[in-house]
Amino acid sequence: MPHDQRHPFSYPVAARYAGMASSPLKDIFALAARENVISFAGGIPDPQLFDLGAVTETYDWVLTHHGVRALQYGVSEGETELREQAARRLCRSLPTDASQIQVTSGSQEGLFVIAQAMLEPGDVVLVESPTYLAAVQAFSVHGARIIGVDTDDDGVLPEALDEAIRTHHPKFVYLIPTFQNPTGRTMPMARRQAVAEVLLRTEVPLIEDDPYGELSFTGGTWAPIASLPGMSERTLLLNSMSKLMSPGLRIGWVRAEGTIRDTLSVAKAAISMQSSVIDQLTVARYLETQDLDAHVATVSAVYRERRDAMAAAIGRVLPDSAHVTHPDGGMFLWAALGDGYDAQAMLTDAVEAGVAYLPGWSFFADHADVSTMRLSFVTHSPAVIEDGISRLGEVIARHG
C-alpha cells in the first residue's frame, strides 16, 4: 500500500522535549540576526574586540608544533596543558590542582554534564528568581523540578534559601553570584558568607556558575563562594572562556573535588567523548603566552562605556514604576517596568520599531514577572545603544 501523503512521518519525541520545537537561546540568536533591528536580546560579544591576531598566531603554533595530536582524539577529562592553565587561574582565589579540572565545551555543556551526573527524574533544583534560562532547560530535560528562590538587589535571600531547602530537600542549589545573567547583580561578600552558612548547615551542594566574573568595570574582583571555608569540597565551580576570549572556541571547565570528578568524566564521555583537542591546546597556549588579563581589561573598559550609555538612555524612557539594575560588570541590564506592563506582548511592536530585547518571563522557574526584560549592552556602540533605547522608549510609552 502506498504511503498516505496526508499523514507525514513523525518521529517519536522524548517526553522531556515534548512541546519544545524551539529553544529560548535559538530564539535569541534569531532576533540578533535580523536585519534593521538593533538587538539587545543576546549576550553576543562584539567581534571587533576579539584578540584575533593573537588567537590566529596561537592556532598556527599549535598546528605547527602539535598538529597531529591536535587533530586526534583526546581524553574525556581534558588536555593536560589546559587543565594546568585553568588550575593556575583558579589558584588566584581558590587552591586548585589540574586533577580537579574537568574540561567542557563551554560552561553550557558543563551544566548538562552536571545534570547528567547528578539528577534523577523528580529531583528538585533551587535557583535564583530569575536565573539563567539555559540552566533551567539543562536541568529540566533531566527530569528535575526547578524552584525559584526570592532575591533582592544583592542576590538570593539567605532566609528564603534556608526555607526552600527545608521545604523541598533539593539535590543542589544553582547560583550565579557575580554579574548574574540575567540581572547583572553581584552578591556582596556578606551575602556570599550568609549563603555559604546556609549550605554548610543544610549540607546541600552548590553549583556555582561564573562565566562573567572577570568582566569587572570597577577593577574589583569577587572571590567565588567555593573559596569560602568549607565550601570547596561541596561546590562545582564552572568557568568559561567564551566571554573572555571567544564564544566560538566552546571551551570551559568545571572545578570539582572528590569522587564526583570521576562521575563528571564518565558523563562527559557519554555526551561528547571529549572537547575539541585543537581548541583546548590553543586556549592553553594562549593562556601561557598571551596577556589575557590585559585583553579582558580592554574589553571591560569598552563594556563599561556601553553600560553607561544604556543606563543613561534607559533612565530617560522608563516609567516611574520601573526598577533597573546598574551592574558593576558583565553584559546585562535588567528592567522591571512594573504593574500593567507585559514585555512579551510589547516585543512584536518593539521589533517593528527596529529594536529587540529578551522578555524576562523566560528566566523565571516559576511566578514570572512579565513586566521584566533583559537588555545586553555589549554588542553595540554607545550611539547605536542610544538609538535603540530611544525606539524602545516609544514602544514602552505606547503600552503605558
C-alpha positions in Angstrom: 0.0 0.0 0.0 1.5 3.4 -0.9 2.3 5.7 1.9 -0.5 8.1 2.6 1.0 11.6 2.0 -1.8 13.2 4.0 -0.1 11.8 7.2 3.6 12.6 7.0 6.0 10.5 9.0 6.6 11.8 12.5 9.5 10.8 14.8 8.6 9.9 18.4 10.0 12.5 20.7 11.0 12.0 24.3 8.6 13.5 26.8 11.3 15.8 28.2 11.4 17.6 24.8 7.7 17.5 24.1 6.5 20.9 23.1 10.0 22.3 22.7 10.0 22.9 19.0 12.5 25.7 19.6 14.7 26.9 22.5 15.0 30.3 24.1 18.6 30.5 23.1 17.8 29.7 19.5 15.2 32.5 19.5 17.7 34.9 21.0 20.2 34.4 18.1 17.4 34.6 15.6 16.4 38.0 16.9 20.0 39.1 17.0 20.5 38.2 13.3 17.6 40.2 11.9 18.5 43.0 9.6 17.5 46.5 10.5 16.9 45.5 14.2 19.1 46.8 17.0 19.2 43.7 19.1 19.8 43.8 22.9 18.5 40.3 23.1 21.6 38.1 23.2 24.8 38.3 25.2 26.8 38.5 22.0 30.4 39.8 22.4 31.4 42.5 19.9 33.5 40.6 17.4 35.6 43.8 16.8 37.0 43.2 20.3 38.2 39.6 19.7 42.0 39.2 20.0 42.1 37.8 16.5 45.8 38.3 15.8 47.0 36.6 18.9 44.4 33.8 18.6 45.5 33.2 14.9 49.1 33.1 16.0 48.3 30.6 18.7 46.4 28.3 16.4 49.3 28.4 14.0 51.7 27.5 16.7 49.6 24.6 17.9 49.2 23.2 14.3 52.9 23.7 13.6 54.2 22.0 16.8 51.4 19.6 17.8 49.4 19.3 14.5 48.9 15.5 14.6 48.0 15.5 18.2 45.6 18.5 17.8 43.7 16.7 15.1 43.4 13.4 17.0 41.1 12.1 19.7 41.8 13.3 23.2 40.9 12.3 26.8 37.5 13.0 28.3 39.0 14.9 31.3 40.7 17.4 29.0 44.2 18.0 27.8 46.8 18.3 30.5 48.1 21.7 29.4 44.6 23.3 29.5 43.8 21.7 32.9 47.1 23.1 34.3 46.3 26.6 32.9 42.8 26.5 34.3 44.0 25.5 37.7 46.6 28.3 37.6 44.0 30.9 37.1 41.7 29.5 39.7 44.5 29.5 42.3 44.2 33.3 42.4 41.2 32.8 44.7 41.0 29.0 45.4 43.8 26.5 45.6 43.3 24.2 42.7 45.1 21.2 41.1 44.9 20.3 37.5 43.4 16.9 38.5 40.4 18.9 39.8 39.6 20.3 36.4 37.0 18.7 34.0 37.2 20.4 30.6 33.8 21.0 28.9 32.7 22.5 25.6 31.8 25.8 27.2 30.0 26.1 30.6 26.7 25.3 28.9 27.9 21.7 28.3 29.2 21.8 31.9 25.7 22.4 33.2 24.5 19.5 31.1 27.3 17.2 32.2 26.5 18.1 35.9 22.8 17.4 35.3 23.6 14.1 33.7 25.9 13.1 36.5 23.7 14.2 39.4 20.0 14.4 38.6 17.2 11.8 38.7 13.7 12.5 37.5 11.8 14.3 40.2 14.8 15.8 41.9 14.5 19.4 43.0 16.9 22.1 42.0 16.8 25.5 43.7 17.7 28.5 41.6 17.7 32.3 41.9 14.5 34.0 40.8 15.2 34.9 38.0 18.1 32.8 36.7 19.9 31.7 33.6 17.3 30.2 31.3 19.5 27.6 29.6 20.5 26.2 33.0 16.8 25.7 33.8 16.5 23.9 30.4 19.5 21.7 31.1 18.2 20.6 34.5 14.6 20.3 33.3 15.3 17.9 30.5 16.8 15.6 33.0 13.5 15.5 34.9 14.3 17.9 37.6 11.7 20.2 39.2 13.1 23.7 39.2 12.0 26.0 42.1 12.9 29.7 42.2 14.1 31.3 45.4 13.4 35.0 46.2 16.1 37.6 45.5 16.9 41.2 46.1 19.5 43.5 44.5 22.2 41.6 46.4 21.2 38.2 45.0 19.4 35.2 46.6 18.0 35.8 50.1 19.6 33.5 52.6 16.4 33.2 54.7 14.4 32.3 51.6 17.1 29.8 50.6 17.0 28.2 54.0 13.3 27.8 54.0 13.3 26.5 50.4 15.9 23.8 51.4 13.9 22.7 54.4 10.7 22.6 52.3 11.9 21.0 49.1 15.1 19.0 50.0 16.9 19.9 46.8 19.6 17.8 45.1 21.6 21.0 44.7 21.4 24.8 44.5 22.4 26.7 41.3 23.7 30.2 41.7 25.5 32.9 39.6 26.9 35.2 42.3 28.9 37.6 40.1 27.3 39.8 37.3 24.4 37.4 37.2 22.6 36.5 34.0 20.0 37.9 33.5 20.0 40.7 36.1 23.7 41.8 36.3 23.5 41.6 40.1 26.5 40.7 42.3 26.4 39.2 45.7 28.5 41.2 48.2 30.8 39.2 50.4 28.5 39.3 53.4 25.7 37.8 51.3 28.0 35.1 50.0 29.0 34.2 53.5 25.4 34.0 54.6 24.5 31.8 51.7 27.5 29.6 52.4 26.4 29.3 56.1 23.0 28.0 54.9 24.5 25.5 52.5 27.0 24.2 55.1 24.4 23.8 57.8 22.0 22.0 55.5 24.7 20.0 53.6 23.3 20.9 50.2 25.8 21.0 47.3 26.3 24.2 45.3 26.6 24.6 41.5 28.4 28.0 41.1 28.4 29.4 37.6 31.0 32.1 37.0 31.3 33.0 33.3 31.3 36.7 33.7 33.3 37.3 36.9 36.4 38.7 35.2 34.4 41.3 33.3 34.7 43.9 36.0 34.1 47.6 35.4 35.5 48.7 38.8 38.7 46.8 38.9 37.4 44.8 41.8 37.1 41.1 41.9 34.8 38.8 43.9 36.1 35.5 45.3 33.7 32.7 44.5 31.5 31.1 47.2 33.6 28.0 46.6 36.6 29.7 48.1 34.8 30.3 51.5 35.8 28.0 54.4 34.2 24.5 54.0 32.7 25.2 50.5 35.3 24.0 48.0 34.6 20.3 48.6 30.8 20.8 48.2 30.8 23.2 45.2 31.1 22.5 41.5 32.5 25.8 40.0 32.1 26.5 36.3 34.2 28.8 34.3 34.2 29.6 30.6 36.5 31.3 28.0 33.5 32.3 25.9 33.1 35.8 27.3 36.9 36.4 27.8 38.4 35.0 24.6 35.8 33.9 22.1 32.4 32.1 22.3 33.3 30.2 19.1 36.0 28.3 20.9 33.5 26.5 23.1 36.0 25.9 25.9 35.1 25.9 29.6 35.7 23.8 32.7 34.3 22.5 36.0 36.3 22.5 39.2 35.4 19.6 41.4 36.8 17.8 44.4 36.3 14.1 45.4 34.7 11.2 43.6 32.3 13.4 41.7 35.2 14.2 39.4 35.2 10.6 38.0 31.4 10.7 37.5 31.6 14.0 35.6 34.3 12.5 33.4 32.1 9.5 32.6 29.1 11.8 31.9 31.3 13.9 29.6 32.5 10.9 27.7 28.9 9.7 27.2 27.8 13.1 25.9 30.6 14.2 23.6 33.6 11.9 24.3 35.9 15.0 24.5 36.1 18.7 23.8 38.0 19.8 20.7 41.7 19.0 21.2 42.8 21.7 18.8 40.7 24.3 20.7 41.9 23.1 24.1 45.6 23.3 23.1 45.0 26.7 21.6 43.4 28.1 24.7 46.2 26.6 26.8 48.9 28.1 24.6 47.0 31.5 24.7 46.8 31.4 28.5 50.5 30.5 28.7 51.9 33.1 26.3 49.4 35.9 26.0 48.2 38.5 28.5 44.6 37.6 28.9 44.2 40.0 31.8 45.2 42.9 29.7 42.8 41.8 26.9 40.0 41.5 29.4 40.7 44.9 30.9 40.5 46.4 27.4 37.2 44.7 26.7 35.8 45.6 30.1 36.6 49.3 29.6 34.6 49.2 26.3 31.7 47.4 28.0 31.7 49.9 30.9 31.3 52.8 28.4 28.4 50.9 26.8 26.8 50.1 30.1 26.9 53.8 31.0 25.3 54.7 27.6 22.5 52.2 28.1 21.9 53.2 31.8 21.7 56.9 30.9 19.4 56.3 27.9 17.0 53.9 29.6 16.7 56.1 32.6 15.1 58.7 30.4 12.4 56.4 29.0 11.3 54.1 31.8 8.1 54.7 33.6 8.2 55.9 37.3 7.2 52.4 38.4 10.3 50.8 36.8 13.3 49.4 38.5 16.5 48.8 36.6 19.8 47.3 37.7 23.2 49.0 37.4 25.8 46.2 37.2 29.4 46.6 38.1 30.4 44.2 35.3 29.2 41.5 32.9 26.8 42.0 30.0 23.3 42.8 31.1 20.8 45.3 32.4 17.6 44.1 33.9 14.5 46.3 33.8 11.2 45.6 35.6 8.6 48.0 34.2 6.0 47.4 36.9 2.4 46.5 37.1 0.4 46.8 33.9 3.3 46.1 31.5 3.8 42.9 29.6 7.3 42.7 28.0 6.3 39.7 25.9 3.3 41.5 24.5 5.4 44.5 23.7 8.1 42.6 21.8 6.3 42.5 18.4 5.8 46.2 18.5 9.5 46.7 19.5 10.8 44.6 16.7 8.6 46.5 14.2 10.2 49.7 15.7 13.6 48.2 15.0 14.7 47.1 18.5 14.8 43.8 20.3 15.2 42.6 23.9 14.6 39.4 25.7 11.3 39.2 27.7 12.2 38.4 31.3 9.5 35.8 31.9 11.7 33.0 30.4 14.3 33.5 33.2 11.9 32.5 35.9 11.4 28.9 37.1 8.0 29.9 38.5 5.9 33.0 39.3 7.4 35.0 36.4 7.3 38.8 36.5 6.0 39.5 33.0 7.0 43.2 33.1 10.7 42.4 33.1 13.2 42.5 30.2 16.9 41.7 29.8 19.0 44.0 27.7 22.6 43.3 26.7 24.8 46.4 26.3 28.0 44.7 25.0 27.3 44.3 21.2 26.7 47.9 20.1 28.4 51.3 20.2 27.0 54.0 22.6 25.4 55.8 19.6 23.6 52.7 18.5 22.6 51.9 22.0 21.0 55.4 22.4 19.2 55.0 19.1 17.8 51.5 20.1 16.7 52.6 23.6 15.0 55.7 22.1 13.0 53.3 19.9 12.2 51.1 22.9 11.1 54.1 24.9 8.5 55.0 22.2 7.1 51.4 22.5 7.0 51.5 26.3 5.2 54.8 26.2 2.5 53.3 23.8 2.0 50.4 26.2 1.9 52.5 29.4 
